């Protein structure tokens, strides 16, 4: 139940001093701070959204935080995942997050779940918490978190980010509240929405959306203010504009009776990004490409379908840039046809997914080619370490 029962909760002198700026707020006061101490929040993910969420929930005095994540800290995380530091690269994110949380608030109990959230463990993990903050970056886990929260009657504080845009709301605040399936009744087709690894994200954006999520969580726990339940908040960082959309429960939405196979539901089959598309085309390894490029190249053409800014970071010598969007729109099809005339066409991108999509699109126009599995990331790891890995 929220707000939580505080009948047996006391604040130590250190906590009174630590949270004094809360205590002098009439809306929070001693009772509100006790509610925060008595509360438990589960954060699914310690990435861009989970980082500010956990930092501010700990700093605010939430008594118990649970963290679900099985990833390790990577250099590419540090641009936006501010709970982690360089010294933690290669180590578990949940351990990094716990160390930082306890630096901020040693009174906080931190429970770690170094595992993927699945249909087999979600109900057991989530049941022990008052509310859930969704810091995930994929559709199967978002549906899983949503359905588990509905079954358990837990509020779900949601956020998502991409490039320069973000959104946030509160799902399942009560029995009459909308949930994630009212926003997305059906998942988008696999590969339709690029990941941040492919599309990019400005580093400050998850900080803004994550702090909004933390704000909503604190309001739910303390029982103050008006939450985003029934409202979808949209943020455009480039224009510095907020918009708000009404979000209502769909009276015809299917009743959630149990957890299902969410990989299958979202059509991804448990494959990593790009694997499904890559499996639909003929591929070669980067080692095989290296051997081809070391010989007579007059009979081949190598096309790079990444975006221009990516080429400034790293490039395979001799590759010709034709971005995927120009191929999928049809604009560059004849250009590719001319380049590939009488030659073998090879296509690469960052990790192999976009290049496979390009080949599928070209095949509709009668143009055949070969995908470079793993893309330039594999080239950097297996062929030329001087090529930056991004």
N, C-alpha and C positions, 0 to 999 in steps of 0.2 A: 504494500500500500504506500502511496505517496500523497502528501509528504510523510516521511517515516516517523515512527514513534520515538520520542526523545525522553521518555520518562526516566530511563536509567543512564542518560548521557550527561557527562560533566566535561567542562573545558579546563585544562590545566593552566596554571599561570603563563606558561610559555605559549600556549594556544591563544589565550586572551590577548597577549601582546602581538602575536603573529597575525591574528585576524582582526585587530582592533579597527581597521578601516571598514570592515564589514559590520562590526558590532555597533558602530555609531550611526549606521544607516537605519532609519526607522523601519524600512521595509524588510530588513534582515534581522538585525538585533541578535540578542543571545539565543533566542529560540530558533531563528533561521540558521545560525551557525551550528547549533546542535543538530539540526536536521541534516546539514551537510556532513557532519561527522558521522551520523548514524546511517548515511546512505551508502549504497554500493552501485557502481556503474561499470558495465562491461564495454570495453572498446575493442571492436573487431578491426584489426589493422593498426600498425604503427608507422604508417607512411606519411604522405603529405598532410592528410586530414587528421590522422591519429596523433601526430606530433603536437600540434597546438592544443588539441583536445585534452590530451593527457597532461600537458604542462599546466594548463589553466585550471583543470579540475583538481589537480594536486595542490596547486597554489591556493585555490579557493577553500581547501579544507575538506574535500570529499574523503570520507574515512576509509573507503575500500575501493580499489580499482582493479579490475581484471583486464588482462591484455591477451588477445588471441592473435598470434602471428607465427609463421614458421620460416620467415625469410632472414637473410643476413644483411648487414649494412654494406652498401656498395658506394663507391665514390660518386656515382651519378645521383644517389639519394640526397647528398648533402646540400644541394642547391635549394631544397625546399623542406626536407624532413629534419626540422631544426632540433628535434629532441636528441638526435645522434651527432657524434663528433668523429673527427678523422681517426682518432685512436681506436674507434670501435669498428672500423672497416674490416669486413670478413667475419665479424662476430654476430651472434644472434641479436636481432632487433629488440626482442623482448627484454633481454638482459641489459642492453644499452638504455632502453626506456626506463627500466626499473631503477638503474643507478642514478639517472637524472632526476626522476621523480623523488627519490629519497633525499637527494641534495636539496630539493625545493621544499619538501615537507616530510620530515622523518616520522611524523605521526601517522602517515598514510600506510595502510596495509596494501601490498601489491601482490596479486595472484597472477601467475604466469601459465599460459597454455601454449606451449610450443608445438602447435599442430594446425593443420587446416581445419576450419570449421566445416563439418559435414552433416549430412542428414542423420548419421549415426550418433554424433556427439553434441549437436547443437542444443537440443532440449535440456540435456543434463547440465551443460555449461551455463546456459542463459538463465535457467531456473533460479539460480542462487543470487541473482542481481535484481535491483529495483528497476533499472532501465538500461537500454542498450544504445550505444552510439556507433553508427555504421560508418567506418572509415575505409570501406573496401573500394576496389576499382574495377569490379567485374560484375556482370549481370547475374550469373548463377549464385554468387554469394549474397548479393543484394536480395534476391528472391528468397533465399534460404533464411537470411536474418529476418526478413519481413514475416515469413510464414511461421517461423518459430516464435516470434514476438506475439503474433496474433493468437497462436495456440496457447501461449502462456500468459497472455494478458499483460505484456510488458510494453511500455512506450518505446518507440524506435526513433531516435534523433538522426535524421538522414542528411547527408551532404554529398555532392559530387562536383568534379572539376574537369575542365578540358581547355587547354590553350589559355585563353583569357577570360573564360566564362565559368561561372559556378552557380549552384543552386542548393537550397536548403529548405527543410520543412520538418515537421514532427508528425510521425505516423502513429496510429494506434494508441493515442493518448487515453481514449476511453472507448466504450463499445460502439459509440456513434461516430468515431473518427475515421477518416480515410486511411488506407494503408497503401503500400507501394504498388499494389496491383490496380489501384485506382489511377495512378499516374502512368503506369506501364502495364496494361492488361495482358499484353503479349511481349515477349522479348524481341528486340530487333534481330534481323537476320545475322548470322555469324559473320564477323568481319566488317559489318556496316559501320560500326563506331570504332574508330582507331583508338588504340591505347595511348597513354601519355608517352610511352617509349617511342611510338611512331609519330604522333602528332605534336608532342611537346606540351609543356605547361610553364607559364611564368611563375617563378618561385614564390612570389608573395601571395598568389591566389589561394592555395590551400590554407595558408595562414588566416586569411580573411574568412573563408568558409568554415574552417575548423573552429575559429573563435566564435562564430555565430552558433555553431552546434554546441559549443561549451556553454554559451549564454543560455540557450534553450534548456540544456540539462540542468543548470543551476536554478532556473526559474521553475522548472517542474518539481525539483526537489524541495525548494523552499516554499512553493505555492504562491509566488508573487507574479505580478504582471500578466501579460497575454502572450501565449505561445504562438508558434507558427502552425499549429494544428489547423488544417483546413485552408492553409495559405502556402503557396509555393513561392519562395523568394528567389528571384533571378538576379544575378550580378554580372555586369559587364565591366571588367577592369579597364579596358581601353577607353571607354566612354565615361567611366566612373559613374555608372547609373545602376540604380536598383529598380526592378519592376516586381509586381506581385500579381499572382494569378490565384483565383479561387480554385480550391480542390475539394470536391465533394465525393462522398462514397457512392459507388455505382450500385443501385439497388439490384442489378442483375448479375453482379460479379459472383463467380463460383465460391461456394463455401470452402474454406480451408479446413480440411479434416485431418490431414497428416502431412508429414514431410515426404518429398518425392526425390527423384533423381534430377537435380537441377542442371547438371551438365547436359543431360539428354533433353530436358525441357527447353534449354537455351540453344540446343543444337550444336554444342561445341564438342561433345563426346570426350571431354577430358583432355583434349589436345592443347598444346601450347599455342600462343598466338602465331598464326601463319602456317601451322602444320597442316590444317585441313586443306587450305588452298594449295599448299606446296605438294600435297599428295595427289593432286589432280593433274599434275603436269610432269613432263620428263625433267629430271634434274641431274646435275653433276656436282661434284664437290669442288671446293675452292682449290684443292690440290690438283685436281684434274684441269681446272681452268688455268692454273699457273703453268702447267705443262703445255697447254695449248698456246698460251701467250708467249712462251719461250721459243716456239717454233715459227712456222710460216703463218702469219696472221692475215694474209690476203684473202683467205677463204672464210673469214669469220667477222662478225661485228658484235661488239659488246655494248649493250645499252643499260644505262643507269636510270632507274625510274624514281629515284628519291627526289626530294625538293631541293632547290638551289642552295639554301643555307646549309644543308647537310654536306653538300659537295665541298663547301668551304672548310668543313671540319676534316674530311677524309675522302679520298678518291682512289679508285683502282686505275693505274695508268692506262690510257687508251680508251677508256669508257666514254661513251657519248651520252650526255644528259637529255633525257626526254621524260619529264615527270609523269607519274601515273595518271593524274587528273586529265592531262592532255590526251592520253591514250583512251581512257574510259569515256571521255566526252566525244571521241571520234576525231578530234582536231588533228592529232598527230599520226593517225593510222597510215595515211599514204606516205608520210615521211618515213615511217618505219619500213613500209613495204619497199620503198626505193633503197633504203640502206641495206635491207636484207636480200635484195634481189641477187640471186646466184650465190649467196653466202649462207652460212649457218648463223642463226641469231641466238645470242646468249643474253640473258637479262638478269640483272641483280638489283638489290635494294639494300636495306640495312640488315634484315634478318631472314629474308626469303619469302615473306608473306605478300608484300606489295608486288614483287616481281612475278610471283605466281598469278596474282590477280591480273597483272598486265598481260601475261601470256594467255590467260583464259579469255580476256577481252579481245586480244588480237586473233585468237583462233576463230572467233565469230566472223572475222573478215577474211578467213582463209590464210592467215599468216601463222606459221608454226615456229616454235623456238624452244630453247632449253633454259630452265631455271638454274641459277647458281644457288645451291642450298646454303643457308646460313648467312648469305650476303656478305657485306663488307665487314661485319663483326667477325664472322668466321675467317675472313681473309686476314684480319688483324691478328687473330689468335693463332692461326695455323700456318700462315704464309709470311706475313710481313709485320712484325711487332712494332715497327716504326709508324705504322698507320694508326692514328688515335682511335681508341675504342670509346664509343659514346652511347 
